[in-house]
């Protein structure tokens, strides 16, 4: 999993309360990792990032609540292609877009955790 880029200090508890507060309500996807193991993840959302032509998908690991962002291409209703975001600037843009769409903005209160 070392090639995956993850949102470091973020977990599912920081997500907006509406539509995302119960993991069991999320659609799921199973990722096959490089070592052949499988990881079941909830789909938080598919979104676009200004300045880039790709779609992106945000997933949350059901194992440890780790949030991951990938490039996303829907092949058909039952299949999709997910790719690691190789470019750091593109990843940072995708992360910022994800945070603006899905994460509760509590910057002023973060020191109280």
C-alpha positions in Angstrom: 0.0 0.0 0.0 3.0 2.3 0.0 2.1 3.6 -3.5 -1.3 4.8 -2.3 -1.7 8.4 -1.3 -3.8 8.8 1.8 -5.2 11.8 3.6 -3.0 11.7 6.6 -4.8 13.1 9.7 -8.3 12.5 8.4 -10.7 9.7 9.2 -14.3 9.0 8.7 -15.3 10.8 11.9 -14.4 14.1 10.4 -16.8 13.7 7.5 -20.0 15.8 7.3 -22.8 14.4 9.4 -25.3 14.2 6.5 -25.2 11.2 4.1 -21.8 10.0 5.5 -22.3 9.3 9.2 -22.9 5.6 8.9 -20.4 3.4 7.1 -23.0 0.7 6.5 -25.0 3.1 4.3 -22.1 3.6 1.9 -21.8 1.7 -1.3 -18.6 -0.4 -1.2 -15.8 -1.4 -3.5 -13.1 -4.0 -3.1 -9.6 -3.0 -4.0 -7.0 -5.6 -4.9 -3.6 -4.4 -3.5 -0.2 -5.0 -4.9 0.4 -7.9 -2.6 -2.8 -9.6 -3.8 -4.7 -8.9 -0.6 -8.1 -7.3 -0.8 -9.4 -4.2 1.0 -13.1 -3.4 1.3 -13.8 0.4 1.1 -16.8 2.6 1.4 -17.3 5.0 -1.5 -17.5 8.6 -0.1 -18.0 10.2 -3.5 -16.8 10.8 -7.0 -15.9 14.4 -7.9 -14.1 16.6 -10.5 -11.1 18.8 -9.8 -10.8 22.2 -11.5 -7.9 22.2 -14.0 -7.8 18.5 -14.5 -9.7 16.3 -17.0 -10.0 13.2 -14.8 -12.7 12.3 -12.3 -11.6 11.3 -8.8 -13.0 8.9 -6.2 -12.7 9.2 -2.4 -12.8 5.9 -0.5 -12.7 5.0 3.2 -11.1 1.8 4.4 -13.6 -0.3 6.4 -10.6 -1.8 8.2 -9.1 1.4 9.7 -11.2 4.4 8.5 -8.2 5.6 6.3 -9.4 7.9 3.5 -7.8 7.4 0.0 -8.2 9.3 -3.2 -7.7 7.8 -6.7 -8.3 8.8 -10.3 -11.6 7.3 -11.4 -12.8 6.2 -14.8 -16.2 4.4 -15.1 -16.0 1.7 -17.7 -19.7 0.7 -17.4 -22.3 0.4 -14.6 -20.5 -2.5 -13.0 -16.8 -1.7 -13.7 -14.5 1.1 -13.0 -10.8 1.8 -13.3 -8.9 3.3 -10.3 -5.4 4.7 -10.7 -2.9 6.1 -8.2 -2.4 9.9 -8.6 1.3 10.1 -9.5 1.6 13.9 -9.7 2.0 15.6 -6.3 0.3 18.9 -7.5 -2.6 16.9 -9.0 -3.0 15.0 -5.7 -2.9 18.1 -3.6 -5.6 19.7 -5.8 -7.7 16.5 -5.5 -7.2 16.5 -1.7 -8.2 20.1 -1.4 -11.3 19.6 -3.5 -12.3 16.5 -1.5 -11.9 18.4 1.7 -14.0 21.4 0.5 -16.8 19.0 -0.6 -16.8 16.4 2.2 -15.0 17.5 5.4 -16.4 19.6 8.2 -14.3 22.8 8.4 -13.2 23.0 12.0 -9.7 24.6 11.6 -10.2 26.8 14.6 -11.2 23.9 16.9 -8.6 21.3 15.8 -6.2 22.1 18.7 -8.8 20.7 21.2 -8.6 17.1 20.0 
